[in-house]
Amino acid sequence: MNAFNRLDIRQLRTLHYLLREQNVSRVADQLGVTQQAVSDQLKKLRITFNDRLFIRRGNGIAPTPFAEALQPKVINALNALEQLVEPLVFDPTTVSSTFTISCTDLEQKTILPYLLQQLRKEAPQLKLAVKTLNLDQLGTELLNGEVDLVITNPLFAPASYPAQTLYREQYVCVASCHNRLIRPYMTVAEVAKIPQLVVSPSRGDFTGAAQQWFEKQGHPRNVVLSVPTFTAAKAAIAETDLCGFIPARLLPDPELKAISLDRDMPGFDVIAVWHQRSSQDALHQWLRDKLAGLFNT
């Protein structure tokens, strides 16, 4: 076993105090141990450094030239160890790293502009990368560190990953403002007969968030189009006879008209999701607080 492997922090602290006080009794008092314990540590130190380190002198001890030469190194080593366990002071103004967020165009419209306003003021050197939400790779991207934070619907989030709710969203049934067959108030049964579209990020599914709700009402709907974004959905509805469900925060739209239903469709939470390893990261915590603050005012 080499000298480094034999050395521990208690020995370093004992050596530091012995070099400073040059008295075993005083060192024992300051460390809160017995004189025998100090003597035992000194024996280990002598073996580790292969030097006597101290010799008796009057009522105290005197360091050998080798021990005197160790003193500044011991002080530096202990200072470095103390800094190692000191909490880091996070200063957003000095952060120059890249933070990657994955989300749909809903969050890109309703969250990111306002988050960016704060980041430009408080963390001007921080770079923000925004990726389109990939439902099938969501957990893997967080696990591999390709994405730092995902903003999504709880239905798509891995259950084992930490998350926080940002806000509650509601769907609104809409159709083209040019569609004369659409009335301001319609029943679920009537809407179910209208050709519909769904938004399915990255999958191209035809089920959509409202599918089960329609089926529970006893009125399965006819979905004829699947698009990856709400932007595409609004454009398609505006120019066709289709209807669809758009989050309320993306409305009103001059090209669309809302349809009030005889039954309320359930809303959904918009949440932030991350990997467990990032829970205590200072930048990650700070940015999550900023996100939450957008909806707590």
C-alpha positions as CSV (number, residue, x, y, z in Angstrom):
1,M,0.0,0.0,0.0
2,N,1.5,3.4,-1.0
3,A,1.6,6.4,1.3
4,F,-1.3,8.2,-0.4
5,N,-3.7,5.2,0.3
6,R,-2.7,5.2,3.9
7,L,-3.5,8.8,4.4
8,D,-6.9,10.0,5.6
9,I,-8.4,13.4,6.6
10,R,-8.1,12.8,10.3
11,Q,-4.4,12.4,9.9
12,L,-4.1,15.5,7.9
13,R,-6.1,17.5,10.5
14,T,-3.9,16.1,13.3
15,L,-0.7,17.0,11.4
16,H,-2.0,20.5,10.7
17,Y,-2.8,21.1,14.4
18,L,0.5,19.6,15.5
19,L,2.5,21.8,13.2
20,R,0.5,24.9,14.4
21,E,0.4,24.2,18.2
22,Q,3.5,22.0,18.6
23,N,1.9,20.7,21.8
24,V,0.1,17.3,22.0
25,S,-2.1,18.3,24.9
26,R,-3.4,21.5,23.2
27,V,-4.0,19.6,19.9
28,A,-6.1,17.0,21.8
29,D,-8.2,19.7,23.4
30,Q,-8.8,21.5,20.1
31,L,-9.7,18.3,18.3
32,G,-11.9,17.0,21.2
33,V,-10.0,13.7,21.5
34,T,-7.5,12.2,24.0
35,Q,-3.8,12.7,24.0
36,Q,-3.5,9.0,23.3
37,A,-5.6,9.4,20.2
38,V,-3.3,12.2,18.9
39,S,-0.3,10.1,19.6
40,D,-1.8,7.2,17.7
41,Q,-2.4,9.4,14.7
42,L,1.1,10.7,14.9
43,K,2.4,7.1,14.8
44,K,0.4,6.5,11.6
45,L,1.7,9.7,10.1
46,R,5.3,8.7,10.8
47,I,4.8,5.5,8.9
48,T,3.0,7.2,6.1
49,F,5.7,9.8,5.5
50,N,8.6,7.7,6.7
51,D,9.9,10.5,8.9
52,R,9.8,11.2,12.7
53,L,8.0,14.5,11.9
54,F,8.3,15.8,15.5
55,I,10.8,15.5,18.4
56,R,10.3,16.3,22.0
57,R,11.3,19.8,23.1
58,G,10.6,21.0,26.6
59,N,6.9,20.8,27.3
60,G,6.1,20.5,23.6
61,I,7.3,19.1,20.3
62,A,9.3,20.5,17.5
63,P,8.8,19.7,13.8
64,T,11.5,18.1,11.7
65,P,12.7,20.0,8.6
66,F,10.6,17.5,6.6
67,A,7.5,18.3,8.6
68,E,8.0,22.0,8.3
69,A,8.2,21.6,4.5
70,L,4.9,19.8,4.6
71,Q,3.0,22.6,6.4
72,P,2.0,24.7,3.4
73,K,1.0,21.6,1.5
74,V,-1.2,20.3,4.4
75,I,-2.9,23.7,4.6
76,N,-3.6,23.8,0.9
77,A,-4.9,20.2,1.0
78,L,-7.3,20.9,3.9
79,N,-8.5,24.1,2.2
80,A,-9.2,22.2,-1.0
81,L,-11.1,19.5,0.9
82,E,-13.2,22.1,2.8
83,Q,-14.1,23.8,-0.6
84,L,-15.1,20.4,-1.9
85,V,-18.0,20.1,0.6
86,E,-19.0,23.7,0.6
87,P,-22.3,24.4,-1.2
88,L,-21.7,26.0,-4.6
89,V,-23.0,29.5,-5.0
90,F,-25.1,29.6,-8.1
91,D,-24.9,32.8,-10.2
92,P,-27.1,32.6,-13.3
93,T,-25.3,35.6,-14.8
94,T,-22.2,33.5,-15.2
95,V,-23.8,30.4,-16.7
96,S,-22.7,29.8,-20.3
97,S,-23.9,26.2,-20.9
98,T,-26.7,24.9,-23.1
99,F,-30.0,23.8,-21.7
100,T,-32.2,21.6,-23.9
101,I,-35.9,21.5,-23.6
102,S,-38.3,19.1,-25.5
103,C,-41.9,20.1,-26.0
104,T,-44.7,20.5,-28.5
105,D,-45.6,23.7,-30.3
106,L,-48.2,24.3,-27.6
107,E,-45.5,25.0,-25.0
108,Q,-43.3,26.6,-27.6
109,K,-46.1,29.2,-28.0
110,T,-47.4,29.5,-24.4
111,I,-44.3,29.1,-22.3
112,L,-41.0,29.6,-24.1
113,P,-41.4,33.2,-25.1
114,Y,-42.0,34.2,-21.5
115,L,-39.3,32.0,-20.1
116,L,-36.9,33.4,-22.6
117,Q,-37.7,37.0,-21.5
118,Q,-36.5,36.1,-18.0
119,L,-33.5,34.1,-19.2
120,R,-32.3,37.0,-21.3
121,K,-32.4,39.3,-18.3
122,E,-31.1,37.0,-15.6
123,A,-28.9,34.5,-17.5
124,P,-27.9,36.3,-20.7
125,Q,-25.1,33.8,-21.5
126,L,-27.3,30.7,-21.2
127,K,-28.1,29.0,-24.5
128,L,-31.5,27.4,-24.8
129,A,-32.0,24.6,-27.3
130,V,-35.6,23.6,-28.1
131,K,-36.4,20.2,-29.6
132,T,-39.7,18.8,-30.9
133,L,-41.2,16.3,-28.5
134,N,-40.5,12.7,-29.5
135,L,-42.9,10.6,-27.4
136,D,-41.3,7.3,-28.1
137,Q,-37.8,8.6,-27.1
138,L,-38.8,10.8,-24.2
139,G,-37.4,8.7,-21.4
140,T,-34.3,7.7,-23.4
141,E,-33.4,11.2,-24.2
142,L,-33.7,12.3,-20.6
143,L,-31.7,9.2,-19.5
144,N,-28.9,9.9,-22.0
145,G,-28.7,13.6,-21.3
146,E,-29.8,14.5,-24.8
147,V,-32.6,16.5,-23.3
148,D,-32.5,18.3,-19.9
149,L,-36.2,18.9,-19.5
150,V,-39.4,17.8,-21.1
151,I,-42.7,19.8,-21.0
152,T,-45.6,17.5,-21.8
153,N,-48.9,15.9,-20.8
154,P,-48.6,13.4,-17.8
155,L,-50.0,10.7,-20.1
156,F,-46.7,10.7,-22.0
157,A,-44.3,11.0,-19.1
158,P,-42.4,8.1,-17.6
159,A,-44.0,7.4,-14.2
160,S,-40.7,6.9,-12.4
161,Y,-39.3,10.3,-13.4
162,P,-39.7,13.4,-11.2
163,A,-42.1,16.0,-12.4
164,Q,-43.9,19.2,-11.5
165,T,-47.2,20.6,-12.7
166,L,-46.9,24.0,-14.4
167,Y,-50.6,24.7,-15.3
168,R,-54.0,23.3,-16.2
169,E,-55.1,23.4,-19.8
170,Q,-58.5,23.0,-21.4
171,Y,-59.5,21.8,-24.8
172,V,-61.8,23.8,-27.0
173,C,-63.7,22.3,-29.9
174,V,-63.2,24.4,-33.0
175,A,-64.1,24.5,-36.7
176,S,-63.5,26.8,-39.6
177,C,-65.2,30.2,-39.3
178,H,-66.3,29.6,-42.9
179,N,-68.1,26.3,-42.1
180,R,-71.8,27.2,-42.2
181,L,-72.9,23.8,-40.9
182,I,-71.3,24.5,-37.5
183,R,-73.5,26.1,-34.8
184,P,-72.2,27.8,-31.7
185,Y,-73.8,25.2,-29.5
186,M,-73.8,21.5,-30.4
187,T,-74.2,18.1,-28.7
188,V,-71.4,15.6,-28.4
189,A,-73.4,13.3,-30.6
190,E,-73.5,15.9,-33.3
191,V,-69.8,16.8,-33.1
192,A,-68.9,13.1,-33.2
193,K,-70.4,12.9,-36.7
194,I,-68.2,15.7,-38.0
195,P,-64.9,14.5,-39.6
196,Q,-62.1,15.3,-37.1
197,L,-58.4,15.6,-36.9
198,V,-56.0,14.9,-34.0
199,V,-52.6,16.1,-33.0
200,S,-50.1,13.2,-32.5
201,P,-46.6,14.4,-31.9
202,S,-44.0,12.1,-33.6
203,R,-46.4,9.1,-33.8
204,G,-49.1,9.7,-36.4
205,D,-51.7,8.1,-34.3
206,F,-55.4,8.6,-35.0
207,T,-56.7,8.2,-31.5
208,G,-55.8,11.5,-29.8
209,A,-56.5,12.8,-26.3
210,A,-60.3,13.0,-26.7
211,Q,-60.8,9.5,-28.2
212,Q,-61.7,7.7,-24.9
213,W,-63.9,10.5,-23.8
214,F,-66.0,10.3,-27.0
215,E,-66.3,6.6,-26.6
216,K,-67.4,6.9,-23.0
217,Q,-70.1,9.2,-24.1
218,G,-71.3,6.5,-26.5
219,H,-70.3,8.5,-29.6
220,P,-67.1,7.3,-31.3
221,R,-65.8,10.0,-33.6
222,N,-64.5,9.8,-37.2
223,V,-60.8,10.9,-37.3
224,V,-59.6,11.4,-40.8
225,L,-56.3,13.4,-40.3
226,S,-53.4,13.1,-37.9
227,V,-50.9,16.0,-37.7
228,P,-47.8,16.5,-35.5
229,T,-48.5,20.0,-34.3
230,F,-51.3,22.3,-33.2
231,T,-50.1,24.9,-35.7
232,A,-50.8,22.4,-38.5
233,A,-54.1,21.4,-36.9
234,K,-55.4,25.0,-36.8
235,A,-54.4,25.6,-40.4
236,A,-56.1,22.4,-41.6
237,I,-59.3,23.1,-39.7
238,A,-59.4,26.7,-41.0
239,E,-59.4,25.5,-44.7
240,T,-61.6,22.3,-44.4
241,D,-64.8,20.9,-43.0
242,L,-62.9,19.3,-40.2
243,C,-63.3,20.1,-36.5
244,G,-60.8,19.4,-33.7
245,F,-59.8,20.1,-30.1
246,I,-57.3,22.9,-29.6
247,P,-55.8,24.0,-26.2
248,A,-57.5,27.2,-25.0
249,R,-54.2,29.1,-24.7
250,L,-53.8,28.8,-28.5
251,L,-57.1,30.6,-29.0
252,P,-58.9,32.7,-30.1
253,D,-58.0,32.5,-33.8
254,P,-59.7,34.7,-36.4
255,E,-59.9,31.7,-38.8
256,L,-61.6,29.4,-36.2
257,K,-64.9,29.5,-34.3
258,A,-65.4,27.7,-31.0
259,I,-68.2,25.1,-30.5
260,S,-69.8,24.9,-27.0
261,L,-70.7,21.3,-26.2
262,D,-73.4,20.0,-24.0
263,R,-70.8,18.2,-21.9
264,D,-67.4,19.4,-20.7
265,M,-64.4,17.6,-22.0
266,P,-61.8,17.0,-19.3
267,G,-58.7,19.2,-19.3
268,F,-55.1,18.1,-18.8
269,D,-52.1,19.2,-16.9
270,V,-48.9,20.5,-18.5
271,I,-46.0,19.3,-16.6
272,A,-42.2,19.5,-16.6
273,V,-40.3,16.2,-16.4
274,W,-36.6,15.5,-15.8
275,H,-34.2,12.7,-14.9
276,Q,-33.5,12.1,-11.2
277,R,-29.8,12.9,-11.6
278,S,-30.8,16.5,-12.4
279,S,-33.0,17.0,-9.3
280,Q,-30.2,18.7,-7.2
281,D,-28.4,20.5,-10.1
282,A,-28.3,24.2,-9.4
283,L,-29.1,25.4,-12.9
284,H,-31.8,22.8,-13.3
285,Q,-33.5,23.8,-10.0
286,W,-33.2,27.5,-10.9
287,L,-34.8,27.0,-14.4
288,R,-37.6,24.9,-13.0
289,D,-38.3,27.6,-10.4
290,K,-38.5,30.1,-13.3
291,L,-40.9,27.9,-15.2
292,A,-43.1,27.4,-12.1
293,G,-43.0,31.2,-11.4
294,L,-44.6,31.9,-14.8
295,F,-47.8,30.4,-13.6
296,N,-47.8,31.3,-9.9
297,T,-48.1,35.1,-10.3
